[in-house]
Amino acid sequence: VDYMQRVETLELFVDASDATVDYPRQVEKYFPRLQNLWMGASPVNSARRMGISLFLASLLPSGARIDTERWEIWDYVAPLDRYVMEWDRIAEDVTLLLEARTGSERALSVYRAL
């Protein structure tokens, strides 16, 4: 667990295509320094986009992002176009959610200071 505190870039392949999975609303922050999460060619179900976005936004620290700029790099299989588009959308969702969370945290700290 100690080494996870220092991870800044994480590359994963996960199957996020199962429409029956419920993603947890709160998760432990194991990667406090994570800046880039790359999902590669991971399959994703567009019907579960919001759940996946909310889960990843709760997992990632403020300032982190889902890296979708490296689609040309893969070790084993090229991502299908539909997955690329869905991960791009999820990355946008997560960015907005993280920005909103950061703004809420700032507003709360100002309110507490009053």
C-alpha positions in Angstrom: 0.0 0.0 0.0 2.9 2.4 0.7 4.1 2.3 -2.9 0.6 3.3 -4.1 1.0 6.7 -2.3 3.8 7.6 -4.9 2.1 6.5 -8.1 1.6 9.4 -10.5 0.7 7.5 -13.7 -1.4 4.4 -13.9 -2.2 2.3 -17.0 -5.0 -0.2 -16.6 -7.1 -2.5 -18.8 -10.5 -3.2 -17.2 -13.7 -4.5 -18.6 -16.2 -1.7 -17.9 -18.7 -3.1 -20.3 -20.9 -5.0 -17.8 -24.1 -3.0 -17.5 -25.1 -4.7 -14.3 -22.2 -3.5 -12.2 -23.0 -0.8 -9.6 -20.1 1.5 -9.0 -19.5 2.6 -5.4 -20.2 6.2 -4.6 -17.3 6.6 -2.2 -13.9 4.9 -2.4 -10.7 5.1 -0.4 -8.1 7.4 -2.0 -5.2 5.0 -2.6 -3.4 7.1 -5.1 -3.2 10.6 -3.7 -0.5 11.7 -6.2 -2.0 10.2 -9.3 -2.0 12.6 -12.2 -2.7 10.4 -15.2 -5.0 7.4 -15.6 -4.8 5.6 -18.9 -7.6 3.1 -19.7 -6.1 1.9 -23.0 -8.3 -0.3 -25.0 -10.6 -1.1 -22.1 -14.2 -1.9 -23.2 -16.8 0.4 -21.8 -20.6 0.4 -21.8 -22.0 3.8 -22.8 -25.2 3.1 -20.8 -23.0 3.1 -17.6 -21.0 6.2 -18.5 -22.3 8.4 -15.7 -21.7 5.7 -13.0 -18.2 5.1 -14.4 -17.5 8.8 -14.4 -18.7 9.3 -10.9 -16.7 6.4 -9.6 -13.5 7.6 -11.3 -14.0 11.1 -10.1 -14.4 9.9 -6.5 -11.2 7.7 -6.9 -9.0 10.4 -8.5 -7.4 13.3 -6.6 -8.0 16.9 -7.7 -5.9 17.8 -10.8 -5.7 14.2 -12.1 -7.0 13.3 -15.6 -7.9 10.4 -17.7 -5.3 10.3 -20.5 -7.0 9.9 -23.8 -4.2 11.4 -25.9 -2.2 8.2 -26.3 -4.6 6.0 -28.2 -1.9 5.2 -30.7 0.1 3.4 -28.0 -1.1 -0.1 -27.1 0.7 -3.3 -26.1 -1.7 -5.9 -27.3 -4.9 -4.7 -28.9 -6.0 -1.5 -30.6 -9.0 0.1 -29.0 -12.3 0.0 -30.9 -13.5 3.4 -32.1 -16.6 3.2 -30.0 -14.5 2.7 -26.8 -12.2 5.6 -27.7 -15.2 7.9 -28.1 -16.7 6.7 -24.8 -13.4 7.1 -22.9 -13.1 10.6 -24.3 -16.6 11.4 -23.0 -15.8 9.9 -19.6 -12.6 11.9 -19.5 -14.6 15.1 -20.1 -17.1 14.1 -17.4 -14.4 13.3 -14.9 -12.6 16.6 -15.6 -15.8 18.5 -14.9 -16.6 16.6 -11.8 -13.1 17.1 -10.4 -13.3 20.8 -11.2 -16.7 21.0 -9.5 -15.3 19.2 -6.4 -12.3 21.5 -6.2 -14.6 24.5 -6.5 -16.9 23.2 -3.8 -13.9 22.5 -1.5 -12.6 26.0 -2.0 -16.0 27.5 -1.4 -16.4 25.5 1.8 -13.0 26.6 3.1 -13.9 30.2 2.4 -17.3 29.7 4.2 -15.6 28.1 7.2 -13.1 31.0 7.4 -16.0 33.5 7.8 
